[in-house]
Amino acid sequence: MPSTTLDIPLLRAACWFAEEPPVPLAGDGFLELAWGRPDVAFVEPLLRRRLSPLAKAFCHCAQRVAPPGGCRVVFASRHGEAERTLAILQDLAVGEEVSPTQFSMSVHNAVPGLWSILKGDRSPACAVAAGAESFGWGLVEALAAFRAEPERPLLFVYGDDRLPEPWAGPVPPGLLHAVALLLGEPAQLRLVQTRRLAPELAEPDLPQSVRCLQALAGGGPAAWEGPGGSWSWSS
């Protein structure tokens, strides 16, 4: 069965969940873990009021791993700012005009854009969405960007929120969380990601990001199988 394996050099890692993680995450200290209220006190109040729950999750994790001098960013999210998008569609459905501010905050690259404003960092940034495999393909994009300039670290952040009704029925509702990984050399930990072609399978309840966190937390190899392929991570 064809497979692709990537060796991803990591300097630091952090994750945040709105509630206690759905799986045990305990390790040797490489992964910083938090849940509950995100720490965004470093964000100025005017900008903080504009942050959605997803953006707060992003900022909480990114702040803990990003280098002080700034760096390139790859952001991945399956659904992005779904609440804002739904609000826009509801306005359109009743003939209301779309708020420019609401629209600008709903696009898929809104969160890394806010981060660049917050940090005053003009480094390149991109946003990735690839359905249920958004985390894995986001890491592929992050590693490709890092290899283009391996002398500079790169920040990869994956985040998602729970889907609002009525979208939560056809796919798993998801959970509000974020994961931040800083790619760089010399690595403190090497994450091995493998993708194999596989028969179409039903989508599991837990996202790829949670399975990868199990490997980063020292829980041994972790796997995810769903539509499109089979993924595994080890460290």
C-alpha positions as CSV (number, residue, x, y, z in Angstrom):
1,M,0.0,0.0,0.0
2,P,1.6,3.3,-1.1
3,S,2.7,5.5,1.8
4,T,4.5,8.8,2.4
5,T,6.6,9.5,5.6
6,L,7.9,12.9,6.7
7,D,10.4,13.7,9.4
8,I,9.4,17.0,11.1
9,P,11.9,18.8,13.3
10,L,10.2,20.5,16.3
11,L,11.6,23.0,18.8
12,R,8.5,23.5,21.0
13,A,4.9,22.5,21.1
14,A,1.8,23.7,23.0
15,C,-1.9,22.8,22.9
16,W,-5.1,24.2,24.5
17,F,-8.6,22.8,24.9
18,A,-11.7,24.6,26.0
19,E,-12.5,21.6,28.3
20,E,-10.4,18.8,29.7
21,P,-8.8,16.9,26.7
22,P,-10.9,14.0,25.4
23,V,-7.9,11.6,25.8
24,P,-5.2,11.4,28.5
25,L,-2.2,13.6,27.6
26,A,0.8,13.2,29.9
27,G,4.4,13.3,28.8
28,D,8.0,14.4,29.5
29,G,7.3,18.1,29.4
30,F,8.0,18.8,25.7
31,L,4.3,19.5,25.1
32,E,2.8,22.4,27.1
33,L,-0.8,21.5,27.9
34,A,-3.6,23.8,29.1
35,W,-7.4,23.9,29.1
36,G,-10.1,26.2,30.5
37,R,-9.8,29.9,29.9
38,P,-7.2,30.8,27.3
39,D,-4.5,33.2,28.3
40,V,-4.7,36.2,26.0
41,A,-3.8,38.8,28.5
42,F,-0.8,39.8,26.3
43,V,-3.3,41.1,23.6
44,E,-4.2,44.7,23.9
45,P,-7.8,45.2,25.0
46,L,-9.0,46.8,21.7
47,L,-7.8,43.9,19.7
48,R,-8.8,41.3,22.3
49,R,-12.4,42.3,21.9
50,R,-12.3,41.2,18.2
51,L,-10.9,37.8,19.0
52,S,-13.3,34.8,18.4
53,P,-12.9,31.7,20.5
54,L,-10.9,30.2,17.7
55,A,-8.6,33.2,17.5
56,K,-8.1,33.2,21.3
57,A,-7.1,29.5,21.1
58,F,-4.6,30.3,18.3
59,C,-3.1,33.2,20.3
60,H,-2.8,31.2,23.5
61,C,-0.8,28.4,21.8
62,A,1.2,30.5,19.4
63,Q,2.4,32.8,22.1
64,R,3.9,29.9,24.0
65,V,6.1,28.6,21.1
66,A,6.7,31.5,18.7
67,P,10.2,33.1,18.7
68,P,10.3,36.7,19.9
69,G,11.6,38.0,16.6
70,G,8.6,36.7,14.6
71,C,8.5,33.9,12.0
72,R,6.6,32.5,9.1
73,V,3.2,31.0,9.9
74,V,1.1,28.2,8.5
75,F,-2.4,28.0,9.9
76,A,-4.7,25.0,9.3
77,S,-8.3,24.7,10.3
78,R,-11.1,22.5,9.0
79,H,-13.9,24.9,9.6
80,G,-12.3,28.2,10.4
81,E,-14.6,30.9,11.6
82,A,-17.8,28.9,11.2
83,E,-19.9,31.0,13.6
84,R,-19.1,34.3,11.7
85,T,-19.7,32.6,8.4
86,L,-23.1,31.4,9.5
87,A,-24.0,34.8,10.8
88,I,-23.2,36.3,7.3
89,L,-25.3,33.7,5.6
90,Q,-28.2,34.3,7.9
91,D,-28.0,38.1,7.2
92,L,-28.0,37.3,3.4
93,A,-31.0,35.0,3.8
94,V,-33.2,37.9,5.2
95,G,-31.9,40.5,2.8
96,E,-29.5,42.3,5.2
97,E,-26.3,43.8,4.0
98,V,-23.1,42.0,5.1
99,S,-20.9,43.9,7.5
100,P,-17.5,44.5,6.1
101,T,-15.9,43.9,9.5
102,Q,-17.8,40.6,9.9
103,F,-16.8,39.5,6.5
104,S,-13.1,40.4,7.0
105,M,-13.1,38.4,10.2
106,S,-14.7,35.4,8.7
107,V,-12.2,34.5,5.9
108,H,-10.0,31.5,6.5
109,N,-6.8,33.6,6.9
110,A,-8.3,36.0,9.4
111,V,-6.7,34.4,12.4
112,P,-3.1,34.4,11.2
113,G,-3.8,38.0,9.9
114,L,-4.8,39.1,13.4
115,W,-1.7,37.4,14.8
116,S,0.6,39.3,12.3
117,I,-1.1,42.6,13.4
118,L,-0.7,41.8,17.0
119,K,3.0,41.0,16.6
120,G,3.7,43.6,14.0
121,D,5.2,40.7,12.0
122,R,5.2,40.9,8.2
123,S,6.6,37.4,7.7
124,P,4.7,35.3,5.1
125,A,1.6,33.5,6.3
126,C,-0.9,31.1,4.7
127,A,-4.0,29.2,5.7
128,V,-4.9,25.6,4.8
129,A,-8.2,23.7,4.8
130,A,-8.4,20.1,3.7
131,G,-11.5,18.6,5.3
132,A,-11.1,16.0,7.9
133,E,-7.3,15.8,7.0
134,S,-6.7,19.5,7.5
135,F,-4.2,18.9,10.4
136,G,-2.1,16.4,8.4
137,W,-2.0,18.4,5.2
138,G,-1.3,21.5,7.1
139,L,1.8,19.9,8.5
140,V,2.8,18.9,5.0
141,E,2.5,22.5,3.9
142,A,4.4,23.7,7.0
143,L,7.3,21.3,6.4
144,A,7.5,22.3,2.7
145,A,7.7,26.0,3.7
146,F,10.3,25.2,6.4
147,R,12.5,23.3,4.0
148,A,12.5,26.3,1.6
149,E,14.3,28.3,4.4
150,P,15.5,25.8,7.0
151,E,17.7,28.4,8.7
152,R,14.5,30.2,9.9
153,P,11.9,28.6,12.3
154,L,8.3,28.3,11.2
155,L,5.2,28.3,13.3
156,F,2.4,25.8,12.5
157,V,-0.9,26.2,14.3
158,Y,-4.0,24.1,13.9
159,G,-7.3,25.1,15.5
160,D,-11.0,24.4,15.2
161,D,-14.2,25.2,17.1
162,R,-17.4,23.3,17.5
163,L,-19.7,23.6,14.5
164,P,-22.9,25.7,15.0
165,E,-26.3,24.3,14.2
166,P,-27.4,23.4,11.6
167,W,-24.0,22.4,10.3
168,A,-23.1,20.0,13.1
169,G,-25.2,17.1,11.9
170,P,-23.5,15.8,8.7
171,V,-20.0,15.7,10.2
172,P,-18.6,15.3,13.8
173,P,-19.3,18.5,15.7
174,G,-15.6,19.0,16.6
175,L,-14.2,20.6,19.7
176,L,-12.7,23.9,20.5
177,H,-8.9,23.5,20.7
178,A,-5.6,24.5,19.1
179,V,-2.1,23.0,18.6
180,A,1.0,25.0,18.0
181,L,4.3,23.5,16.7
182,L,7.5,25.4,16.1
183,L,9.6,23.8,13.4
184,G,13.3,24.3,13.5
185,E,16.8,22.9,13.7
186,P,18.5,21.6,15.8
187,A,15.3,19.8,16.8
188,Q,14.4,19.1,20.3
189,L,12.0,16.3,19.1
190,R,11.4,14.7,15.7
191,L,7.8,14.0,14.8
192,V,7.4,11.3,12.1
193,Q,4.2,11.6,10.1
194,T,3.1,8.8,7.7
195,R,0.1,8.8,5.4
196,R,-1.1,5.7,3.6
197,L,-3.8,5.3,1.0
198,A,-6.6,3.3,2.4
199,P,-10.2,2.4,1.6
200,E,-12.8,5.0,2.3
201,L,-13.7,4.7,6.0
202,A,-16.3,6.4,8.2
203,E,-14.9,9.5,9.9
204,P,-13.8,9.0,13.5
205,D,-15.1,11.2,16.3
206,L,-11.7,12.6,17.3
207,P,-9.8,14.9,14.9
208,Q,-6.3,14.1,13.6
209,S,-4.8,16.8,15.9
210,V,-5.8,15.0,19.1
211,R,-4.2,11.7,17.9
212,C,-1.0,13.5,17.0
213,L,-0.9,15.1,20.5
214,Q,-0.9,11.6,22.0
215,A,2.3,10.9,20.2
216,L,3.8,14.2,21.2
217,A,2.9,13.6,24.8
218,G,4.9,10.4,24.9
219,G,2.0,8.0,24.5
220,G,3.7,6.0,21.7
221,P,2.6,5.9,18.1
222,A,-0.9,7.2,17.3
223,A,-3.1,6.6,14.3
224,W,-6.1,8.1,12.6
225,E,-8.1,6.4,9.8
226,G,-10.9,8.2,7.9
227,P,-12.0,9.4,4.5
228,G,-9.1,9.7,2.2
229,G,-6.4,7.8,4.0
230,S,-4.7,6.4,7.1
231,W,-2.4,8.7,9.1
232,S,0.0,7.9,11.9
233,W,2.4,9.9,14.1
234,S,5.3,8.9,16.3
235,S,8.1,10.8,18.2
